[in-house]
Amino acid sequence: MSDARRSKSVGRASSVDWWGEIKSLSVLLLAVLGFHSLVAKPFYIPSESMMPVLLKGDRLVVSKYPYGWSYVSPSFHPLPFISGRLFGRLPERGDIVIVTPQDSSDDYIKRVIGLPGDIIELRDGQVVLNGSAVPQRTLAPLMLPVDENAPCPSDQFPGSLTFGADGKRYCQLPVKEEILPNGRAYRIIDVGSRETDWYGPIRVPKGHVFLMGDNRDNSADSRVARISKGLGGPVPVESIGGRAEFITFSVDGTTNLNPVSWWTSLRSGRSGTSLRPERVETPAP
């Protein structure tokens, strides 16, 4: 083969099919967006509002299909409010859900406390549901290790910073177990008297749910007005984007560009933790 013919053959073999590459990447991108919008997506916890079950720095999986799909199902929330859900189902009391307020593109994560038709009230921090106080049981204080993502801020947890027998810093938090009428049990943090300890009574409208954070004194939830960045009361079921399922991993806030920190910043014992509340026998009233 002559040098000219060999050069032409090599040139053809080394050329890149850019249009084919763009199509392949587009198909891959659409597949990822479709999976995130319809099946499941990762979620990052940016605040302390769902302590103690969720810590700032937790990464978790949110399933998108348990309640059907609505205008907030697409990953980037590009749509205005649209009434109704495709294959819609109500969440259960106790489910942890992702919710996007109608006038915002921000995702909140809260727990479902009230369903359509329920009468919700809070009296000195205790939930009263349809006239009956939701049972609470005081547990041993939680000794949460202090790190950059859990610094035990004094404005949220006054007087809670302490040292353990190992000489390390801990946040000693008062914890209670709350048991909803369907038997779903979970832990809450109740530090002391706050304005949000008193609320209602109100009736949850049709097609709405009442949501609260487990860190009861530090959660912008259905008890808190929108002007204060809360949910401003019960939220439409269309605003629910999915159900939190389990923690994939958790970081303590020390991650940096050094690859070694990607391992040393991992919190032990949190990967794989289920976020579905266990069902227990409800105590007699």
PyMOL commands that set and color helices and strands:
alter all, ss='L'
color gray80, all
select helices_A, chain A and resi 3-14+18-38+195-197+226-228+237-239+261-264
alter helices_A, ss='H'
color red, helices_A
select strands_A, chain A and resi 40-44+58-63+96-99+108-114+119-123+126-129+132-133+136-138+142-145+161-163+169-173+175-179+184-189+199-203+208-212+235-236+240-250+278-279
alter strands_A, ss='S'
color yellow, strands_A
deselect
rebuild
show_as cartoon
